[in-house]
Amino acid sequence: MNKQKGLAPLLLIILIAVVIAVGGYLIYQKQNKPIVTPQPVASSVATSSAETANWKTYTNYQLGISFSYPADWQVNEQLTKQLYYDGEIQLFSKSKSDTKIAIFYVNNAQQLSLQELDKKLATYTDASGSISPMFSSSDNKVVTFAGVSGYLQDKYFCEPAYCRRYVLPLKNKVVDIIIFSNQLQTQDQILSTFRFD
């Protein structure tokens, strides 16, 4: 029995020494670990010059926007005031009528916040009872689009389905880009060519 009593303190000392050794090793490993700097991930929608060589370019100097699009797509401008918007540019596939990108804009000379702009636009109504575009939303995710800080709504309701929406508050206007999904890869390639002045 005395042998067991003498063995207990020895085992305790060995256990403490093992814990200290393992702890010291882990701390040493953590301190000597190389610092890894996160690298930007390449976009899966990289557009090569070969892919876009035959694309057309649309430029609107008044709006300060330009983008490229495939030859089998078409641009339609309606630059007159509508109920909520001061103009609209539609970009759509000639072969698939449900595939389009709509670019709306609202002049915002007073540089109102999105919430203030929503209140101002909510005062307009039309015969069908249409509601204003509601730029501010709890679903807004902050993003950078074509070098402009703005908001993305991944699941914006576009009757009869959901679509993707970018709301870009620029200096004197708000640009509202709505992507009606069908050819997402082509649409993402087009979006990657957008430029704002």
Phi, psi and omega in degrees: 000325178294329178296322179291321179294324179285333181282328182300311179297325179294317177296321179297318179294319179295317180298316179296319179296320179294315180298316179295318181295315180294317179298316178298319179298315180296319178295318179299316180297317182294320181288329182264008178288132180294145179279123181258120178269125180299135179261144178298140179273132179293139180294140178283359182248032180302132181251115179276158180295332178293321180293327186254008184303323182261011180283154176268161177238132176254135176224132175235104184291326179298317180275337181076042182226145172213152177199163177250155182207155182295156181297335180270017173247163184223148178251136177231120180258137169227089188265026176254156182299132174247187184306305182254329187259153177269353177176166183211141173235124178250134178240120184216157178285131179291332184269337182232101188296337182270005180253111181203167172234123179252131181241110178253155172215152178233126175294138183221059183300331180279356181052051178290153173292165179300322179295317179294321178295320177301317180297318180296314182290333181293344179283345178272143175222162173231174185300329182277356180081020179304145177260162181291165187293341179052080181289320180279142182200148176291345179276354182298128172251134179288129180220169169246123182236119180053040178079005182247132176284129182202205185229147177241132170245105183294326184235068177275132184281116176240105184310127010262009184222184178269154177218179179257144185220132173249132175244116186242102177284107178264183186305305184240017180201164173243125179258132184240110182251121181243127183252113177271117193278133167199314177246071188302320182297313178297317180297319178294325176296318178298313181300328181290347179263357182297140175222141176239139178262000000 
